[in-house]
Amino acid sequence: MDSATRRAAAKAADKLLKAAGYDTRGKNLRKTMNKKRKAAHVARQGKKTGKMRGALARKEMA
């Protein structure tokens, strides 16, 4: 892959990431992704409270 193609690919990837709301300005991308994932996880945890879920619910049924 010559440098022009590689640059085009990188640009396309950046565009996709930007569309998904990620910052592509060289700031440690993995860190950003992890932060977003953590935030999403915490938000999800709040939803689960008060509901019987999974194995716990099945145990109660038996």
mmCIF file of the N, C-alpha and C atoms, coordinates in Angstrom:
data_MODEL
# 
_entry.id   MODEL 
# 
loop_
_atom_site.group_PDB 
_atom_site.id 
_atom_site.type_symbol 
_atom_site.label_atom_id 
_atom_site.label_alt_id 
_atom_site.label_comp_id 
_atom_site.label_asym_id 
_atom_site.label_entity_id 
_atom_site.label_seq_id 
_atom_site.pdbx_PDB_ins_code 
_atom_site.Cartn_x 
_atom_site.Cartn_y 
_atom_site.Cartn_z 
_atom_site.occupancy 
_atom_site.B_iso_or_equiv 
_atom_site.pdbx_formal_charge 
_atom_site.auth_seq_id 
_atom_site.auth_comp_id 
_atom_site.auth_asym_id 
_atom_site.auth_atom_id 
_atom_site.pdbx_PDB_model_num 
ATOM 1   N N  . MET A 1 1  ? 0.856   -1.195  0.000  1.00 0.00 ? 1  MET A N  1 
ATOM 2   C CA . MET A 1 1  ? 0.000   0.000   0.000  1.00 0.00 ? 1  MET A CA 1 
ATOM 3   C C  . MET A 1 1  ? 0.892   1.247   0.000  1.00 0.00 ? 1  MET A C  1 
ATOM 4   N N  . ASP A 1 2  ? 0.779   2.047   -1.035 1.00 0.00 ? 2  ASP A N  1 
ATOM 5   C CA . ASP A 1 2  ? 1.634   3.237   -1.079 1.00 0.00 ? 2  ASP A CA 1 
ATOM 6   C C  . ASP A 1 2  ? 1.103   4.317   -0.130 1.00 0.00 ? 2  ASP A C  1 
ATOM 7   N N  . SER A 1 3  ? 1.920   5.331   0.086  1.00 0.00 ? 3  SER A N  1 
ATOM 8   C CA . SER A 1 3  ? 1.616   6.303   1.147  1.00 0.00 ? 3  SER A CA 1 
ATOM 9   C C  . SER A 1 3  ? 0.304   7.054   0.889  1.00 0.00 ? 3  SER A C  1 
ATOM 10  N N  . ALA A 1 4  ? 0.003   7.312   -0.385 1.00 0.00 ? 4  ALA A N  1 
ATOM 11  C CA . ALA A 1 4  ? -1.232  8.040   -0.700 1.00 0.00 ? 4  ALA A CA 1 
ATOM 12  C C  . ALA A 1 4  ? -2.459  7.221   -0.286 1.00 0.00 ? 4  ALA A C  1 
ATOM 13  N N  . THR A 1 5  ? -2.417  5.938   -0.616 1.00 0.00 ? 5  THR A N  1 
ATOM 14  C CA . THR A 1 5  ? -3.531  5.041   -0.260 1.00 0.00 ? 5  THR A CA 1 
ATOM 15  C C  . THR A 1 5  ? -3.672  4.955   1.252  1.00 0.00 ? 5  THR A C  1 
ATOM 16  N N  . ARG A 1 6  ? -2.508  4.828   1.909  1.00 0.00 ? 6  ARG A N  1 
ATOM 17  C CA . ARG A 1 6  ? -2.534  4.711   3.368  1.00 0.00 ? 6  ARG A CA 1 
ATOM 18  C C  . ARG A 1 6  ? -3.141  5.963   3.985  1.00 0.00 ? 6  ARG A C  1 
ATOM 19  N N  . ARG A 1 7  ? -2.762  7.131   3.450  1.00 0.00 ? 7  ARG A N  1 
ATOM 20  C CA . ARG A 1 7  ? -3.286  8.381   3.979  1.00 0.00 ? 7  ARG A CA 1 
ATOM 21  C C  . ARG A 1 7  ? -4.798  8.451   3.776  1.00 0.00 ? 7  ARG A C  1 
ATOM 22  N N  . ALA A 1 8  ? -5.238  8.002   2.598  1.00 0.00 ? 8  ALA A N  1 
ATOM 23  C CA . ALA A 1 8  ? -6.674  8.017   2.306  1.00 0.00 ? 8  ALA A CA 1 
ATOM 24  C C  . ALA A 1 8  ? -7.422  7.117   3.282  1.00 0.00 ? 8  ALA A C  1 
ATOM 25  N N  . ALA A 1 9  ? -6.850  5.952   3.560  1.00 0.00 ? 9  ALA A N  1 
ATOM 26  C CA . ALA A 1 9  ? -7.476  5.007   4.487  1.00 0.00 ? 9  ALA A CA 1 
ATOM 27  C C  . ALA A 1 9  ? -7.561  5.616   5.888  1.00 0.00 ? 9  ALA A C  1 
ATOM 28  N N  . ALA A 1 10 ? -6.474  6.245   6.312  1.00 0.00 ? 10 ALA A N  1 
ATOM 29  C CA . ALA A 1 10 ? -6.445  6.865   7.634  1.00 0.00 ? 10 ALA A CA 1 
ATOM 30  C C  . ALA A 1 10 ? -7.487  7.967   7.723  1.00 0.00 ? 10 ALA A C  1 
ATOM 31  N N  . LYS A 1 11 ? -7.603  8.738   6.637  1.00 0.00 ? 11 LYS A N  1 
ATOM 32  C CA . LYS A 1 11 ? -8.558  9.835   6.614  1.00 0.00 ? 11 LYS A CA 1 
ATOM 33  C C  . LYS A 1 11 ? -9.977  9.301   6.733  1.00 0.00 ? 11 LYS A C  1 
ATOM 34  N N  . ALA A 1 12 ? -10.254 8.219   6.011  1.00 0.00 ? 12 ALA A N  1 
ATOM 35  C CA . ALA A 1 12 ? -11.584 7.608   6.048  1.00 0.00 ? 12 ALA A CA 1 
ATOM 36  C C  . ALA A 1 12 ? -11.893 7.100   7.458  1.00 0.00 ? 12 ALA A C  1 
ATOM 37  N N  . ALA A 1 13 ? -10.900 6.469   8.074  1.00 0.00 ? 13 ALA A N  1 
ATOM 38  C CA . ALA A 1 13 ? -11.086 5.941   9.431  1.00 0.00 ? 13 ALA A CA 1 
ATOM 39  C C  . ALA A 1 13 ? -11.368 7.078   10.406 1.00 0.00 ? 13 ALA A C  1 
ATOM 40  N N  . ASP A 1 14 ? -10.613 8.173   10.249 1.00 0.00 ? 14 ASP A N  1 
ATOM 41  C CA . ASP A 1 14 ? -10.824 9.344   11.101 1.00 0.00 ? 14 ASP A CA 1 
ATOM 42  C C  . ASP A 1 14 ? -12.233 9.884   10.942 1.00 0.00 ? 14 ASP A C  1 
ATOM 43  N N  . LYS A 1 15 ? -12.687 9.914   9.699  1.00 0.00 ? 15 LYS A N  1 
ATOM 44  C CA . LYS A 1 15 ? -14.021 10.436  9.418  1.00 0.00 ? 15 LYS A CA 1 
ATOM 45  C C  . LYS A 1 15 ? -15.073 9.577   10.128 1.00 0.00 ? 15 LYS A C  1 
ATOM 46  N N  . LEU A 1 16 ? -14.901 8.264   10.045 1.00 0.00 ? 16 LEU A N  1 
ATOM 47  C CA . LEU A 1 16 ? -15.848 7.342   10.690 1.00 0.00 ? 16 LEU A CA 1 
ATOM 48  C C  . LEU A 1 16 ? -15.852 7.562   12.200 1.00 0.00 ? 16 LEU A C  1 
ATOM 49  N N  . LEU A 1 17 ? -14.655 7.653   12.772 1.00 0.00 ? 17 LEU A N  1 
ATOM 50  C CA . LEU A 1 17 ? -14.562 7.854   14.217 1.00 0.00 ? 17 LEU A CA 1 
ATOM 51  C C  . LEU A 1 17 ? -15.221 9.164   14.618 1.00 0.00 ? 17 LEU A C  1 
ATOM 52  N N  . LYS A 1 18 ? -14.971 10.205  13.820 1.00 0.00 ? 18 LYS A N  1 
ATOM 53  C CA . LYS A 1 18 ? -15.540 11.508  14.133 1.00 0.00 ? 18 LYS A CA 1 
ATOM 54  C C  . LYS A 1 18 ? -17.061 11.438  14.086 1.00 0.00 ? 18 LYS A C  1 
ATOM 55  N N  . ALA A 1 19 ? -17.582 10.707  13.085 1.00 0.00 ? 19 ALA A N  1 
ATOM 56  C CA . ALA A 1 19 ? -19.029 10.549  12.947 1.00 0.00 ? 19 ALA A CA 1 
ATOM 57  C C  . ALA A 1 19 ? -19.602 9.843   14.173 1.00 0.00 ? 19 ALA A C  1 
ATOM 58  N N  . ALA A 1 20 ? -18.819 8.934   14.746 1.00 0.00 ? 20 ALA A N  1 
ATOM 59  C CA . ALA A 1 20 ? -19.268 8.208   15.929 1.00 0.00 ? 20 ALA A CA 1 
ATOM 60  C C  . ALA A 1 20 ? -19.036 9.026   17.197 1.00 0.00 ? 20 ALA A C  1 
ATOM 61  N N  . GLY A 1 21 ? -18.485 10.228  17.032 1.00 0.00 ? 21 GLY A N  1 
ATOM 62  C CA . GLY A 1 21 ? -18.325 11.106  18.181 1.00 0.00 ? 21 GLY A CA 1 
ATOM 63  C C  . GLY A 1 21 ? -17.019 10.955  18.922 1.00 0.00 ? 21 GLY A C  1 
ATOM 64  N N  . TYR A 1 22 ? -16.024 10.342  18.294 1.00 0.00 ? 22 TYR A N  1 
ATOM 65  C CA . TYR A 1 22 ? -14.726 10.213  18.950 1.00 0.00 ? 22 TYR A CA 1 
ATOM 66  C C  . TYR A 1 22 ? -13.793 11.314  18.470 1.00 0.00 ? 22 TYR A C  1 
ATOM 67  N N  . ASP A 1 23 ? -12.911 11.740  19.337 1.00 0.00 ? 23 ASP A N  1 
ATOM 68  C CA . ASP A 1 23 ? -11.953 12.778  19.000 1.00 0.00 ? 23 ASP A CA 1 
ATOM 69  C C  . ASP A 1 23 ? -10.728 12.117  18.383 1.00 0.00 ? 23 ASP A C  1 
ATOM 70  N N  . THR A 1 24 ? -10.354 12.534  17.181 1.00 0.00 ? 24 THR A N  1 
ATOM 71  C CA . THR A 1 24 ? -9.241  11.869  16.508 1.00 0.00 ? 24 THR A CA 1 
ATOM 72  C C  . THR A 1 24 ? -7.968  12.698  16.546 1.00 0.00 ? 24 THR A C  1 
ATOM 73  N N  . ARG A 1 25 ? -7.921  13.744  17.356 1.00 0.00 ? 25 ARG A N  1 
ATOM 74  C CA . ARG A 1 25 ? -6.762  14.626  17.365 1.00 0.00 ? 25 ARG A CA 1 
ATOM 75  C C  . ARG A 1 25 ? -5.611  14.055  18.181 1.00 0.00 ? 25 ARG A C  1 
ATOM 76  N N  . GLY A 1 26 ? -5.140  12.874  17.824 1.00 0.00 ? 26 GLY A N  1 
ATOM 77  C CA . GLY A 1 26 ? -3.942  12.309  18.432 1.00 0.00 ? 26 GLY A CA 1 
ATOM 78  C C  . GLY A 1 26 ? -4.025  12.067  19.937 1.00 0.00 ? 26 GLY A C  1 
ATOM 79  N N  . LYS A 1 27 ? -5.030  12.575  20.612 1.00 0.00 ? 27 LYS A N  1 
ATOM 80  C CA . LYS A 1 27 ? -5.161  12.356  22.049 1.00 0.00 ? 27 LYS A CA 1 
ATOM 81  C C  . LYS A 1 27 ? -5.472  10.884  22.250 1.00 0.00 ? 27 LYS A C  1 
ATOM 82  N N  . ASN A 1 28 ? -4.670  10.233  23.032 1.00 0.00 ? 28 ASN A N  1 
ATOM 83  C CA . ASN A 1 28 ? -4.726  8.799   23.237 1.00 0.00 ? 28 ASN A CA 1 
ATOM 84  C C  . ASN A 1 28 ? -6.139  8.225   23.019 1.00 0.00 ? 28 ASN A C  1 
ATOM 85  N N  . LEU A 1 29 ? -6.340  7.684   21.846 1.00 0.00 ? 29 LEU A N  1 
ATOM 86  C CA . LEU A 1 29 ? -7.677  7.253   21.437 1.00 0.00 ? 29 LEU A CA 1 
ATOM 87  C C  . LEU A 1 29 ? -8.185  6.110   22.313 1.00 0.00 ? 29 LEU A C  1 
ATOM 88  N N  . ARG A 1 30 ? -7.275  5.187   22.669 1.00 0.00 ? 30 ARG A N  1 
ATOM 89  C CA . ARG A 1 30 ? -7.710  4.052   23.471 1.00 0.00 ? 30 ARG A CA 1 
ATOM 90  C C  . ARG A 1 30 ? -8.264  4.525   24.806 1.00 0.00 ? 30 ARG A C  1 
ATOM 91  N N  . LYS A 1 31 ? -7.612  5.516   25.379 1.00 0.00 ? 31 LYS A N  1 
ATOM 92  C CA . LYS A 1 31 ? -8.065  6.054   26.664 1.00 0.00 ? 31 LYS A CA 1 
ATOM 93  C C  . LYS A 1 31 ? -9.469  6.632   26.525 1.00 0.00 ? 31 LYS A C  1 
ATOM 94  N N  . THR A 1 32 ? -9.670  7.378   25.424 1.00 0.00 ? 32 THR A N  1 
ATOM 95  C CA . THR A 1 32 ? -10.982 7.982   25.180 1.00 0.00 ? 32 THR A CA 1 
ATOM 96  C C  . THR A 1 32 ? -12.048 6.902   25.073 1.00 0.00 ? 32 THR A C  1 
ATOM 97  N N  . MET A 1 33 ? -11.740 5.855   24.308 1.00 0.00 ? 33 MET A N  1 
ATOM 98  C CA . MET A 1 33 ? -12.700 4.773   24.107 1.00 0.00 ? 33 MET A CA 1 
ATOM 99  C C  . MET A 1 33 ? -13.039 4.125   25.445 1.00 0.00 ? 33 MET A C  1 
ATOM 100 N N  . ASN A 1 34 ? -12.009 3.875   26.249 1.00 0.00 ? 34 ASN A N  1 
ATOM 101 C CA . ASN A 1 34 ? -12.239 3.240   27.546 1.00 0.00 ? 34 ASN A CA 1 
ATOM 102 C C  . ASN A 1 34 ? -13.134 4.094   28.426 1.00 0.00 ? 34 ASN A C  1 
ATOM 103 N N  . LYS A 1 35 ? -12.891 5.402   28.411 1.00 0.00 ? 35 LYS A N  1 
ATOM 104 C CA . LYS A 1 35 ? -13.711 6.309   29.211 1.00 0.00 ? 35 LYS A CA 1 
ATOM 105 C C  . LYS A 1 35 ? -15.155 6.226   28.785 1.00 0.00 ? 35 LYS A C  1 
ATOM 106 N N  . LYS A 1 36 ? -15.371 6.250   27.461 1.00 0.00 ? 36 LYS A N  1 
ATOM 107 C CA . LYS A 1 36 ? -16.738 6.185   26.947 1.00 0.00 ? 36 LYS A CA 1 
ATOM 108 C C  . LYS A 1 36 ? -17.394 4.875   27.354 1.00 0.00 ? 36 LYS A C  1 
ATOM 109 N N  . ARG A 1 37 ? -16.622 3.786   27.244 1.00 0.00 ? 37 ARG A N  1 
ATOM 110 C CA . ARG A 1 37 ? -17.174 2.483   27.587 1.00 0.00 ? 37 ARG A CA 1 
ATOM 111 C C  . ARG A 1 37 ? -17.559 2.442   29.057 1.00 0.00 ? 37 ARG A C  1 
ATOM 112 N N  . LYS A 1 38 ? -16.678 2.968   29.918 1.00 0.00 ? 38 LYS A N  1 
ATOM 113 C CA . LYS A 1 38 ? -16.963 2.995   31.351 1.00 0.00 ? 38 LYS A CA 1 
ATOM 114 C C  . LYS A 1 38 ? -18.228 3.786   31.648 1.00 0.00 ? 38 LYS A C  1 
ATOM 115 N N  . ALA A 1 39 ? -18.340 4.954   31.010 1.00 0.00 ? 39 ALA A N  1 
ATOM 116 C CA . ALA A 1 39 ? -19.506 5.814   31.233 1.00 0.00 ? 39 ALA A CA 1 
ATOM 117 C C  . ALA A 1 39 ? -20.782 5.075   30.831 1.00 0.00 ? 39 ALA A C  1 
ATOM 118 N N  . ALA A 1 40 ? -20.735 4.396   29.691 1.00 0.00 ? 40 ALA A N  1 
ATOM 119 C CA . ALA A 1 40 ? -21.902 3.663   29.213 1.00 0.00 ? 40 ALA A CA 1 
ATOM 120 C C  . ALA A 1 40 ? -22.253 2.553   30.195 1.00 0.00 ? 40 ALA A C  1 
ATOM 121 N N  . HIS A 1 41 ? -21.203 1.892   30.715 1.00 0.00 ? 41 HIS A N  1 
ATOM 122 C CA . HIS A 1 41 ? -21.424 0.778   31.632 1.00 0.00 ? 41 HIS A CA 1 
ATOM 123 C C  . HIS A 1 41 ? -22.101 1.259   32.908 1.00 0.00 ? 41 HIS A C  1 
ATOM 124 N N  . VAL A 1 42 ? -21.625 2.361   33.443 1.00 0.00 ? 42 VAL A N  1 
ATOM 125 C CA . VAL A 1 42 ? -22.203 2.916   34.671 1.00 0.00 ? 42 VAL A CA 1 
ATOM 126 C C  . VAL A 1 42 ? -23.661 3.286   34.438 1.00 0.00 ? 42 VAL A C  1 
ATOM 127 N N  . ALA A 1 43 ? -23.935 3.887   33.275 1.00 0.00 ? 43 ALA A N  1 
ATOM 128 C CA . ALA A 1 43 ? -25.305 4.271   32.958 1.00 0.00 ? 43 ALA A CA 1 
ATOM 129 C C  . ALA A 1 43 ? -26.193 3.034   32.898 1.00 0.00 ? 43 ALA A C  1 
ATOM 130 N N  . ARG A 1 44 ? -25.653 1.943   32.361 1.00 0.00 ? 44 ARG A N  1 
ATOM 131 C CA . ARG A 1 44 ? -26.437 0.712   32.246 1.00 0.00 ? 44 ARG A CA 1 
ATOM 132 C C  . ARG A 1 44 ? -26.704 0.109   33.614 1.00 0.00 ? 44 ARG A C  1 
ATOM 133 N N  . GLN A 1 45 ? -25.728 0.214   34.522 1.00 0.00 ? 45 GLN A N  1 
ATOM 134 C CA . GLN A 1 45 ? -25.900 -0.411  35.832 1.00 0.00 ? 45 GLN A CA 1 
ATOM 135 C C  . GLN A 1 45 ? -27.104 0.154   36.562 1.00 0.00 ? 45 GLN A C  1 
ATOM 136 N N  . GLY A 1 46 ? -27.356 1.431   36.417 1.00 0.00 ? 46 GLY A N  1 
ATOM 137 C CA . GLY A 1 46 ? -28.477 2.053   37.092 1.00 0.00 ? 46 GLY A CA 1 
ATOM 138 C C  . GLY A 1 46 ? -29.800 1.462   36.664 1.00 0.00 ? 46 GLY A C  1 
ATOM 139 N N  . LYS A 1 47 ? -29.844 1.011   35.401 1.00 0.00 ? 47 LYS A N  1 
ATOM 140 C CA . LYS A 1 47 ? -31.088 0.460   34.877 1.00 0.00 ? 47 LYS A CA 1 
ATOM 141 C C  . LYS A 1 47 ? -31.462 -0.856  35.538 1.00 0.00 ? 47 LYS A C  1 
ATOM 142 N N  . LYS A 1 48 ? -30.426 -1.608  35.950 1.00 0.00 ? 48 LYS A N  1 
ATOM 143 C CA . LYS A 1 48 ? -30.677 -2.979  36.385 1.00 0.00 ? 48 LYS A CA 1 
ATOM 144 C C  . LYS A 1 48 ? -31.223 -3.077  37.800 1.00 0.00 ? 48 LYS A C  1 
ATOM 145 N N  . THR A 1 49 ? -31.151 -1.994  38.568 1.00 0.00 ? 49 THR A N  1 
ATOM 146 C CA . THR A 1 49 ? -31.513 -2.099  39.971 1.00 0.00 ? 49 THR A CA 1 
ATOM 147 C C  . THR A 1 49 ? -32.999 -2.434  40.104 1.00 0.00 ? 49 THR A C  1 
ATOM 148 N N  . GLY A 1 50 ? -33.313 -3.222  41.081 1.00 0.00 ? 50 GLY A N  1 
ATOM 149 C CA . GLY A 1 50 ? -34.712 -3.531  41.367 1.00 0.00 ? 50 GLY A CA 1 
ATOM 150 C C  . GLY A 1 50 ? -35.304 -4.592  40.471 1.00 0.00 ? 50 GLY A C  1 
ATOM 151 N N  . LYS A 1 51 ? -34.584 -5.007  39.443 1.00 0.00 ? 51 LYS A N  1 
ATOM 152 C CA . LYS A 1 51 ? -35.114 -6.062  38.584 1.00 0.00 ? 51 LYS A CA 1 
ATOM 153 C C  . LYS A 1 51 ? -34.426 -7.373  38.942 1.00 0.00 ? 51 LYS A C  1 
ATOM 154 N N  . MET A 1 52 ? -35.175 -8.417  38.967 1.00 0.00 ? 52 MET A N  1 
ATOM 155 C CA . MET A 1 52 ? -34.557 -9.734  39.104 1.00 0.00 ? 52 MET A CA 1 
ATOM 156 C C  . MET A 1 52 ? -33.940 -10.034 37.759 1.00 0.00 ? 52 MET A C  1 
ATOM 157 N N  . ARG A 1 53 ? -32.713 -10.545 37.767 1.00 0.00 ? 53 ARG A N  1 
ATOM 158 C CA . ARG A 1 53 ? -32.150 -10.780 36.448 1.00 0.00 ? 53 ARG A CA 1 
ATOM 159 C C  . ARG A 1 53 ? -31.360 -12.073 36.359 1.00 0.00 ? 53 ARG A C  1 
ATOM 160 N N  . GLY A 1 54 ? -31.445 -12.686 35.190 1.00 0.00 ? 54 GLY A N  1 
ATOM 161 C CA . GLY A 1 54 ? -30.612 -13.826 34.857 1.00 0.00 ? 54 GLY A CA 1 
ATOM 162 C C  . GLY A 1 54 ? -30.778 -15.000 35.798 1.00 0.00 ? 54 GLY A C  1 
ATOM 163 N N  . ALA A 1 55 ? -29.633 -15.506 36.273 1.00 0.00 ? 55 ALA A N  1 
ATOM 164 C CA . ALA A 1 55 ? -29.589 -16.716 37.085 1.00 0.00 ? 55 ALA A CA 1 
ATOM 165 C C  . ALA A 1 55 ? -30.395 -16.540 38.366 1.00 0.00 ? 55 ALA A C  1 
ATOM 166 N N  . LEU A 1 56 ? -30.335 -15.326 38.918 1.00 0.00 ? 56 LEU A N  1 
ATOM 167 C CA . LEU A 1 56 ? -31.033 -15.050 40.166 1.00 0.00 ? 56 LEU A CA 1 
ATOM 168 C C  . LEU A 1 56 ? -32.537 -15.288 39.988 1.00 0.00 ? 56 LEU A C  1 
ATOM 169 N N  . ALA A 1 57 ? -33.092 -14.769 38.903 1.00 0.00 ? 57 ALA A N  1 
ATOM 170 C CA . ALA A 1 57 ? -34.513 -14.921 38.632 1.00 0.00 ? 57 ALA A CA 1 
ATOM 171 C C  . ALA A 1 57 ? -34.860 -16.394 38.438 1.00 0.00 ? 57 ALA A C  1 
ATOM 172 N N  . ARG A 1 58 ? -33.989 -17.110 37.719 1.00 0.00 ? 58 ARG A N  1 
ATOM 173 C CA . ARG A 1 58 ? -34.258 -18.533 37.475 1.00 0.00 ? 58 ARG A CA 1 
ATOM 174 C C  . ARG A 1 58 ? -34.231 -19.324 38.772 1.00 0.00 ? 58 ARG A C  1 
ATOM 175 N N  . LYS A 1 59 ? -33.320 -18.950 39.665 1.00 0.00 ? 59 LYS A N  1 
ATOM 176 C CA . LYS A 1 59 ? -33.221 -19.645 40.949 1.00 0.00 ? 59 LYS A CA 1 
ATOM 177 C C  . LYS A 1 59 ? -34.511 -19.475 41.736 1.00 0.00 ? 59 LYS A C  1 
ATOM 178 N N  . GLU A 1 60 ? -35.067 -18.280 41.698 1.00 0.00 ? 60 GLU A N  1 
ATOM 179 C CA . GLU A 1 60 ? -36.294 -17.997 42.447 1.00 0.00 ? 60 GLU A CA 1 
ATOM 180 C C  . GLU A 1 60 ? -37.470 -18.802 41.907 1.00 0.00 ? 60 GLU A C  1 
ATOM 181 N N  . MET A 1 61 ? -37.471 -19.025 40.579 1.00 0.00 ? 61 MET A N  1 
ATOM 182 C CA . MET A 1 61 ? -38.588 -19.737 39.958 1.00 0.00 ? 61 MET A CA 1 
ATOM 183 C C  . MET A 1 61 ? -38.619 -21.181 40.431 1.00 0.00 ? 61 MET A C  1 
ATOM 184 N N  . ALA A 1 62 ? -37.445 -21.783 40.623 1.00 0.00 ? 62 ALA A N  1 
ATOM 185 C CA . ALA A 1 62 ? -37.363 -23.207 40.959 1.00 0.00 ? 62 ALA A CA 1 
ATOM 186 C C  . ALA A 1 62 ? -37.954 -23.503 42.327 1.00 0.00 ? 62 ALA A C  1 
# 
